[in-house]
Amino acid sequence: MDFSLSPEIIALRDKTREFIADQIIPLENDERKSHHGPSEELRRELVGRARAVGLLTPHASKEMGGLGLSHIAKAAVFEEAGYSWLGPTALNIHAPDEGNIHLMEEVATVEQKERWLRPQVAGETRSCFAMTEPSPGAGADPSMLATTAVRDGDDYLINGVKWFITGADGADYIIIMARMEDGSATMFLSDMDRPGITLERNMDAMDACFTGGHGVLRFENLRVPASDVLGEIGKGFRYAQVRLAPARLTHCMRWLGQARRAHDIALNYVSRRHAFGKPLAEHEGVGFMLADNDIDLQTSRLHIWHTAWLLDQGEKCNYESSRAKVACSEAEWRVVDRCVQMLGGQGVTAESPVMRIFTDMRAFRVYDGPSEVHRWSMARKLVHAAGKTSS
Ligand SMILES: Cc1cc2nc3c(=O)[nH]c(=O)nc-3n(C[C@H](O)[C@H](O)[C@H](O)COP(=O)(O)OP(=O)(O)OC[C@H]3O[C@@H](n4cnc5c(N)ncnc54)[C@H](O)[C@@H]3O)c2cc1C
């Protein structure tokens, strides 16, 4: 495995680090935000700053207006962007847009790309991805998909309810997973202002880093022309994997940046703050937390880089991306939790950015597959492989 970076990628990583420090972190206390995330006005300013320095949507293909980064290059750049919770929004690499851009690049037609993808890569529009539904619909188990799509002449009529849809409020277009009459699943594209789509409400959530928050959407006889089917009819679950394997990994990259930031803040604090006659860092109990943080940060980085390298070799990496997602979401969470502890009272107040990182990060162990589901799926694959070997 070769993790070496080209001089261009090293320069891009360093440029991102500098950009986040000089232009994005100073905006973290900007008032243009709600408890659901940065406002559209703030998002536009952040995106404008990234555009001005040539860092906007770096993962998109050069043809669409991006920099065409490899997965390894993304690992280097996204960790730096993640150092500020506003960084991924600025670079246009936050969920769900980052994953949707990847999926659209892979599956959309030329016309669909021109209509929806190109303005999105330019940072002018936003999208959302609608899979999850209230019980008894799709959740941890996507096969329980209950939203239906029924053919009606040249169109499809979509009916159902989706929730937790990140960025729905203010999104320009949506990718909807729906069940066909034969039980298979299909992805549909739609502008958000079509009749038949209602944003019922935004959910109050622990995190506050996604523009548009997390919405509940109702589809009532939403009419989608056959030309707006994304990819082929019946291949929705396969495309979900095309989107999810790399999208899980980019979450790991961005949250690694946030965990590193929390660690840097805590390290600075315990090096200066004294208790019982010496700096906190010189007490063994605190020093062990610092060492454990470093181990967890580096373990996360190695999982990310290993899986990114495999993706760059053209491997599908469903198993490896599950493993990386569990390892990173839990290790990065442990880092931030230790940082809260090391900061004492400040760790649980907005006096320090660490509280914010803590509340923003918790959901990472649930979305894009809860840890338990990834472990369960990995175990099935391990048992299956062992059966093959022994027979
Ligand atoms: C902040 C946030 C943003 C999200 N954004 C989006 C989005 O943009 N679009 C979208 O479609 N969805 C989104 N989701 C939904 C997310 O993907 C689901 O919450 C997740 O898949 C779990 O589904 P559920 O909430 O219905 O949990 P359930 O399916 O009810 O599962 C609840 C819990 O049961 C346990 N469990 C389930 N299956 C197993 C098993 N086999 N073995 C052991 N334990 C198990 C797990 O602990 C799981 O957390 C988002 C969620 C959050 C929290």
The ligand as an SDF file (V2000), in Angstrom:
LIG
                    3D

 53 58  0  0  0  0  0  0  0  0999 V2000
  -28.5540   13.3450   12.2530 C   0  0  0  0  0  0  0  0  0  0  0  0
  -29.1310   12.3440   11.3070 C   0  0  0  0  0  0  0  0  0  0  0  0
  -29.1360   12.6200    9.9340 C   0  0  0  0  0  0  0  0  0  0  0  0
  -29.7230   11.7140    9.0540 C   0  0  0  0  0  0  0  0  0  0  0  0
  -29.8070   12.0280    7.7170 N   0  0  0  0  0  0  0  0  0  0  0  0
  -30.4890   11.2230    6.8790 C   0  0  0  0  0  0  0  0  0  0  0  0
  -30.7100   11.5990    5.5170 C   0  0  0  0  0  0  0  0  0  0  0  0
  -30.2710   12.6560    5.0540 O   0  0  0  0  0  0  0  0  0  0  0  0
  -31.4430   10.7700    4.7280 N   0  0  0  0  0  0  0  0  0  0  0  0
  -31.9510    9.5900    5.1980 C   0  0  0  0  0  0  0  0  0  0  0  0
  -32.5860    8.8920    4.4230 O   0  0  0  0  0  0  0  0  0  0  0  0
  -31.7610    9.2000    6.4970 N   0  0  0  0  0  0  0  0  0  0  0  0
  -31.0540    9.9980    7.3350 C   0  0  0  0  0  0  0  0  0  0  0  0
  -30.8710    9.6300    8.6570 N   0  0  0  0  0  0  0  0  0  0  0  0
  -31.4640    8.4050    9.1310 C   0  0  0  0  0  0  0  0  0  0  0  0
  -30.4740    7.3440    9.5610 C   0  0  0  0  0  0  0  0  0  0  0  0
  -29.8210    6.7840    8.4510 O   0  0  0  0  0  0  0  0  0  0  0  0
  -31.2560    6.3370   10.4170 C   0  0  0  0  0  0  0  0  0  0  0  0
  -31.5320    6.9840   11.6440 O   0  0  0  0  0  0  0  0  0  0  0  0
  -30.5170    5.0460   10.6470 C   0  0  0  0  0  0  0  0  0  0  0  0
  -30.4060    4.3060    9.4500 O   0  0  0  0  0  0  0  0  0  0  0  0
  -31.2520    4.1850   11.6790 C   0  0  0  0  0  0  0  0  0  0  0  0
  -32.5990    4.0490   11.3420 O   0  0  0  0  0  0  0  0  0  0  0  0
  -33.7170    4.3530   12.4680 P   0  0  0  0  0  0  0  0  0  0  0  0
  -33.4490    5.6810   13.0470 O   0  0  0  0  0  0  0  0  0  0  0  0
  -35.0490    4.1010   11.8630 O   0  0  0  0  0  0  0  0  0  0  0  0
  -33.4210    3.2920   13.6100 O   0  0  0  0  0  0  0  0  0  0  0  0
  -34.0780    1.8460   13.7710 P   0  0  0  0  0  0  0  0  0  0  0  0
  -34.1180    1.1340   12.4750 O   0  0  0  0  0  0  0  0  0  0  0  0
  -35.3400    1.9790   14.5200 O   0  0  0  0  0  0  0  0  0  0  0  0
  -32.9790    1.1520   14.7020 O   0  0  0  0  0  0  0  0  0  0  0  0
  -32.8130    1.6070   16.0620 C   0  0  0  0  0  0  0  0  0  0  0  0
  -31.6010    0.9330   16.6740 C   0  0  0  0  0  0  0  0  0  0  0  0
  -31.7820   -0.5010   16.6800 O   0  0  0  0  0  0  0  0  0  0  0  0
  -30.5170   -1.1380   16.6530 C   0  0  0  0  0  0  0  0  0  0  0  0
  -30.4970   -2.1390   15.5540 N   0  0  0  0  0  0  0  0  0  0  0  0
  -31.1180   -2.0960   14.3620 C   0  0  0  0  0  0  0  0  0  0  0  0
  -30.8300   -3.1950   13.6230 N   0  0  0  0  0  0  0  0  0  0  0  0
  -30.0090   -3.9560   14.3820 C   0  0  0  0  0  0  0  0  0  0  0  0
  -29.3390   -5.2150   14.1940 C   0  0  0  0  0  0  0  0  0  0  0  0
  -29.4440   -5.9270   13.0480 N   0  0  0  0  0  0  0  0  0  0  0  0
  -28.5660   -5.6730   15.1990 N   0  0  0  0  0  0  0  0  0  0  0  0
  -28.4140   -4.9620   16.3610 C   0  0  0  0  0  0  0  0  0  0  0  0
  -29.0100   -3.7860   16.5800 N   0  0  0  0  0  0  0  0  0  0  0  0
  -29.7940   -3.2800   15.6180 C   0  0  0  0  0  0  0  0  0  0  0  0
  -29.4670   -0.0520   16.4390 C   0  0  0  0  0  0  0  0  0  0  0  0
  -28.8620    0.2760   17.6830 O   0  0  0  0  0  0  0  0  0  0  0  0
  -30.2900    1.1340   15.9400 C   0  0  0  0  0  0  0  0  0  0  0  0
  -29.6780    2.3840   16.2340 O   0  0  0  0  0  0  0  0  0  0  0  0
  -30.2700   10.5100    9.5450 C   0  0  0  0  0  0  0  0  0  0  0  0
  -30.2270   10.2330   10.9230 C   0  0  0  0  0  0  0  0  0  0  0  0
  -29.6740   11.1270   11.7920 C   0  0  0  0  0  0  0  0  0  0  0  0
  -29.6830   10.8220   13.2570 C   0  0  0  0  0  0  0  0  0  0  0  0
  1  2  1  0
  2  3  1  0
  2 52  2  0
  3  4  2  0
  4  5  1  0
  4 50  1  0
  5  6  2  0
  6  7  1  0
  6 13  1  0
  7  8  2  0
  7  9  1  0
  9 10  1  0
 10 11  2  0
 10 12  1  0
 12 13  2  0
 13 14  1  0
 14 15  1  0
 14 50  1  0
 15 16  1  0
 16 17  1  0
 16 18  1  0
 18 19  1  0
 18 20  1  0
 20 21  1  0
 20 22  1  0
 22 23  1  0
 23 24  1  0
 24 25  2  0
 24 26  1  0
 24 27  1  0
 27 28  1  0
 28 29  2  0
 28 30  1  0
 28 31  1  0
 31 32  1  0
 32 33  1  0
 33 34  1  0
 33 48  1  0
 34 35  1  0
 35 36  1  0
 35 46  1  0
 36 37  1  0
 36 45  1  0
 37 38  2  0
 38 39  1  0
 39 40  1  0
 39 45  2  0
 40 41  1  0
 40 42  2  0
 42 43  1  0
 43 44  2  0
 44 45  1  0
 46 47  1  0
 46 48  1  0
 48 49  1  0
 50 51  2  0
 51 52  1  0
 52 53  1  0
M  END
$$$$
